[in-house]
Amino acid sequence: MDLRKLITKKRILFISLFVLLVLIANQLNFSKVIGSNQQYFTFFQFFGPIAGAFLGPVFGAISVLGAQLIEFIASGKAFDFVNLLRLAPMIFAAYYFGKFGVKSLKGALIPIVPLICMALFMLHPIGGQAWYYSLYWLIPLIAFLFFKKRLFARSLGATFTAHAIGSTVWLYSIPMTVQQWQALIPIVAYERILFAAGISVSFIVFNTVLAKLEHLLPSEIISIDYSYVLSLKALKLKI
């Protein structure tokens, strides 16, 4: 394996920009996580998964992990098992976003993760009484199977993948009542639709910016989806 082909200047540039955005976004709270006085959803939720598209699923997931670890250390969070598990939702979301539309068997396996979370949720004494909450996690599978060319479906699948893992970790680590899980159902719909919209917009913005900068950068590996570049004709004329 040639590391020089894997660790390219474009990848380093993108990861550096991504880490900077994560550090900023994680300081901007969007909404409080019900059941905790200190946990918040931040604006990182609005663009985190897109790294999987630009760097590939593996490098995208690694960049998300790295960015979160830097923020984790910078914020002085305790290195305990539960806190580390809370890094997993966005890692899998980035991997899902990067694998979306891939026809290989490995690509098809990624929607199974939310299904595993459904099973774990229903097996829990409290989760089993609010089993219908976990039906949200069918969305990543439905999006993956039937809406491969839809950006919003891709974004929705990614954010609900994160939600499935995050909720399952929360269920097994934070005491909550059945009534609290029931009350979350409409809130989840509102938040995840907003997150999916943010992911979609971020993907378009990043594609547009990277495409406009591409001719200024070394010709190295990074994926730009030109079907989501704004004003593509004008862009070609300028280049």
Sequence and secondary structure as in RCSB ss.txt:
>XXXX:A:sequence
MDLRKLITKKRILFISLFVLLVLIANQLNFSKVIGSNQQYFTFFQFFGPIAGAFLGPVFGAISVLGAQLIEFIAS
GKAFDFVNLLRLAPMIFAAYYFGKFGVKSLKGALIPIVPLICMALFMLHPIGGQAWYYSLYWLIPLIAFLFFKKR
LFARSLGATFTAHAIGSTVWLYSIPMTVQQWQALIPIVAYERILFAAGISVSFIVFNTVLAKLEHLLPSEIISID
YSYVLSLKALKLKI
>XXXX:A:secstr
  HHHHS HHHHHHHHHHHHHHHHHTTSEEEE TT SS EEEGGGGTGGGHHHHS HHHHHHHHHHHHHHHHHHT
T    HHHHHTTHHHHHHHHHHHHTT  SHHHHHTTHHHHHHHHHHHHSTTGGGGGGGGGGGGHHHHHHHH TT 
HHHHHHHHHHHHHHHHHHHHHHHS   HHHHHHHHHHHHHHHHHHHHHHHHHHHHHHHHHHHHGGGS S      
GGG TTHHHHHHH 
